[in-house]
Amino acid sequence: MSRGMSVAVIGGGLAGLAAARLLCVRGMAVQLYEANGKPGGCCATTRVGGYTFNDGALFLALPAMLEHLFRRLELDRGALLPWRRISALQRTVLPEGTVVDLDAGRMTYARAGHTPMMYLPGPGCDALREVHVLAPEGLVLGLKIDGGEMFERLLAEESMKMHPGDLYVLFTDGITEAMNAGDDCFGETRLARLVEQHADLPSDQLRERVLREIDAFVGGAPQHDDMTMILLKVDAAWAGAPARAIDAEIVQVAER
Ligand SMILES: Cc1cc2nc3c(=O)[nH]c(=O)nc-3n(C[C@H](O)[C@H](O)[C@H](O)COP(=O)(O)OP(=O)(O)OC[C@H]3O[C@@H](n4cnc5c(N)ncnc54)[C@H](O)[C@@H]3O)c2cc1C
């Protein structure tokens, strides 16, 4: 779209507001239409009987995404939206169903055909500080062979206590099956050794380290699958209290 054009944006939620602001920054005349009497959509609040309720978003799950959004909009995120520590974070459900419950200090997970999760116990845990592969029983999601009966029967949910410094690595097979020109796969063993060697890095640096190693391994070979990875690291100073205790990095490298 070119400068000076008139644009109508329907909906003043996070997406509509961001789009409208971006188009304004690019010199377009923007009109924003919002069906509610106020902007904000799911991120707005409603006051009832003296109490304020969130209309949707309860806490910020993806701060890195908002940082990126504010940068693109040429806005000062720190000044407009300072981060606040949340004292009662309860449960986070990851896209593939893993539940991180900081109140109970437990991680509950299941597996429906995706690559098993890697777990490296924190320094304070009794278990050996090496990568453990967590692969509960389960059937591939979406196989409609018997109305879902077999899926329900085979799916095993497991749960484990979390410890300070614990690290969880969830990834798609595009990470471990990244291939070099000789058709060798990067593999689980390489990924596990990398995680063990660099587990003490902050999760964003660990993510960079893993991606760099994969790039170096693959060389010029074309990417054949998507690469998605979630790193969850329990704060080393966490003492079981339900404060912000997880440092999470999510990376998605789309298929080239
Ligand atoms: C209960 C709940 C909890 C959530 N918790 C979290 C969380 O903890 N962390 C997190 O990151 N995300 C959370 N989310 C998600 C997050 O709130 C949404 O992803 C995000 O706010 C969506 O923004 P949006 O602009 O796409 O849509 P919305 O916020 O839904 O905005 C759409 C806007 O468009 C308006 N509209 C619709 N149709 C029309 C029309 N025809 N004409 C004019 N206006 C129209 C609506 O009134 C609304 O204001 C939560 C969502 C819900 C519902």
The ligand as an SDF file (V2000), in Angstrom:
LIG
                    3D

 53 58  0  0  0  0  0  0  0  0999 V2000
   -9.9830  -15.6300   28.1010 C   0  0  0  0  0  0  0  0  0  0  0  0
   -8.7580  -15.2810   27.3070 C   0  0  0  0  0  0  0  0  0  0  0  0
   -7.5070  -15.3130   27.9390 C   0  0  0  0  0  0  0  0  0  0  0  0
   -6.3640  -14.9840   27.2330 C   0  0  0  0  0  0  0  0  0  0  0  0
   -5.1610  -15.0190   27.8860 N   0  0  0  0  0  0  0  0  0  0  0  0
   -4.0360  -14.6640   27.2440 C   0  0  0  0  0  0  0  0  0  0  0  0
   -2.7900  -14.6150   27.9300 C   0  0  0  0  0  0  0  0  0  0  0  0
   -2.7290  -14.9000   29.0920 O   0  0  0  0  0  0  0  0  0  0  0  0
   -1.6880  -14.2650   27.2360 N   0  0  0  0  0  0  0  0  0  0  0  0
   -1.7340  -13.9250   25.9250 C   0  0  0  0  0  0  0  0  0  0  0  0
   -0.7030  -13.5920   25.3460 O   0  0  0  0  0  0  0  0  0  0  0  0
   -2.9080  -13.9700   25.2310 N   0  0  0  0  0  0  0  0  0  0  0  0
   -4.0490  -14.3160   25.8730 C   0  0  0  0  0  0  0  0  0  0  0  0
   -5.2490  -14.3510   25.2000 N   0  0  0  0  0  0  0  0  0  0  0  0
   -5.2400  -14.0740   23.7740 C   0  0  0  0  0  0  0  0  0  0  0  0
   -5.1590  -12.6090   23.4520 C   0  0  0  0  0  0  0  0  0  0  0  0
   -6.0050  -11.8860   24.2960 O   0  0  0  0  0  0  0  0  0  0  0  0
   -5.6040  -12.5020   22.0280 C   0  0  0  0  0  0  0  0  0  0  0  0
   -4.8060  -13.3290   21.2280 O   0  0  0  0  0  0  0  0  0  0  0  0
   -5.4530  -11.1220   21.4700 C   0  0  0  0  0  0  0  0  0  0  0  0
   -5.9080  -10.1590   22.3610 O   0  0  0  0  0  0  0  0  0  0  0  0
   -6.2490  -11.1170   20.1630 C   0  0  0  0  0  0  0  0  0  0  0  0
   -6.2090   -9.8410   19.6170 O   0  0  0  0  0  0  0  0  0  0  0  0
   -7.0270   -9.5160   18.3290 P   0  0  0  0  0  0  0  0  0  0  0  0
   -6.8400   -8.0630   18.0590 O   0  0  0  0  0  0  0  0  0  0  0  0
   -6.6740  -10.4490   17.2360 O   0  0  0  0  0  0  0  0  0  0  0  0
   -8.5590   -9.8470   18.6520 O   0  0  0  0  0  0  0  0  0  0  0  0
   -9.5300   -9.2210   19.7610 P   0  0  0  0  0  0  0  0  0  0  0  0
   -8.7990   -8.7820   20.9610 O   0  0  0  0  0  0  0  0  0  0  0  0
  -10.6080  -10.2330   19.9200 O   0  0  0  0  0  0  0  0  0  0  0  0
  -10.1060   -7.9230   19.0670 O   0  0  0  0  0  0  0  0  0  0  0  0
  -11.0460   -7.9450   18.0400 C   0  0  0  0  0  0  0  0  0  0  0  0
  -11.8280   -6.6400   18.1240 C   0  0  0  0  0  0  0  0  0  0  0  0
  -12.6050   -6.5100   16.9480 O   0  0  0  0  0  0  0  0  0  0  0  0
  -13.8850   -5.9960   17.2920 C   0  0  0  0  0  0  0  0  0  0  0  0
  -14.7960   -6.3770   16.2340 N   0  0  0  0  0  0  0  0  0  0  0  0
  -15.1370   -7.6290   15.8560 C   0  0  0  0  0  0  0  0  0  0  0  0
  -15.9620   -7.5870   14.7950 N   0  0  0  0  0  0  0  0  0  0  0  0
  -16.1330   -6.2630   14.4880 C   0  0  0  0  0  0  0  0  0  0  0  0
  -16.8810   -5.5730   13.4810 C   0  0  0  0  0  0  0  0  0  0  0  0
  -17.6020   -6.2360   12.5650 N   0  0  0  0  0  0  0  0  0  0  0  0
  -16.8390   -4.2420   13.4590 N   0  0  0  0  0  0  0  0  0  0  0  0
  -16.1120   -3.5520   14.3700 C   0  0  0  0  0  0  0  0  0  0  0  0
  -15.3760   -4.1530   15.3390 N   0  0  0  0  0  0  0  0  0  0  0  0
  -15.3910   -5.4970   15.4020 C   0  0  0  0  0  0  0  0  0  0  0  0
  -14.1860   -6.6270   18.6450 C   0  0  0  0  0  0  0  0  0  0  0  0
  -15.1300   -5.8750   19.3660 O   0  0  0  0  0  0  0  0  0  0  0  0
  -12.7950   -6.5900   19.3150 C   0  0  0  0  0  0  0  0  0  0  0  0
  -12.5890   -5.4150   20.0530 O   0  0  0  0  0  0  0  0  0  0  0  0
   -6.4350  -14.6460   25.8570 C   0  0  0  0  0  0  0  0  0  0  0  0
   -7.6950  -14.6130   25.2070 C   0  0  0  0  0  0  0  0  0  0  0  0
   -8.8510  -14.9130   25.9290 C   0  0  0  0  0  0  0  0  0  0  0  0
  -10.1900  -14.8600   25.2350 C   0  0  0  0  0  0  0  0  0  0  0  0
  1  2  1  0
  2  3  1  0
  2 52  2  0
  3  4  2  0
  4  5  1  0
  4 50  1  0
  5  6  2  0
  6  7  1  0
  6 13  1  0
  7  8  2  0
  7  9  1  0
  9 10  1  0
 10 11  2  0
 10 12  1  0
 12 13  2  0
 13 14  1  0
 14 15  1  0
 14 50  1  0
 15 16  1  0
 16 17  1  0
 16 18  1  0
 18 19  1  0
 18 20  1  0
 20 21  1  0
 20 22  1  0
 22 23  1  0
 23 24  1  0
 24 25  2  0
 24 26  1  0
 24 27  1  0
 27 28  1  0
 28 29  2  0
 28 30  1  0
 28 31  1  0
 31 32  1  0
 32 33  1  0
 33 34  1  0
 33 48  1  0
 34 35  1  0
 35 36  1  0
 35 46  1  0
 36 37  1  0
 36 45  1  0
 37 38  2  0
 38 39  1  0
 39 40  1  0
 39 45  2  0
 40 41  1  0
 40 42  2  0
 42 43  1  0
 43 44  2  0
 44 45  1  0
 46 47  1  0
 46 48  1  0
 48 49  1  0
 50 51  2  0
 51 52  1  0
 52 53  1  0
M  END
$$$$
